[in-house]
Amino acid sequence: MTERFVAVIRGEVQGVSFRAGTRGEAVRLGVSGAVRNRPDGTVRVTAQGEVEALEALLAWLQRGPERAVVERVEVEWGAPQDETEGFRIDG
């Protein structure tokens, strides 16, 4: 079953390879979507795929790469949308 989520990650998550790590994990899990740094210092992830893969990606987002300090992950689940294949780094 395909689902979708949008997550906002708060903490020390910019300048620590969070976007690259997120892309690598998403590709490994077969999840499509995008990751982007936001001006307020957070990282926004849009992901779509099988529920188990999304849950695994979400677990990774809660800890992030080695140098990240994740304080909080806010997640909104929703219906899948027509998106391009693959996972990209925006901005």
Helices and strands as residue ranges (DSSP letters): E 2-12, H 18-29, E 32-37, E 43-50, H 51-61, E 69-78, E 87-90
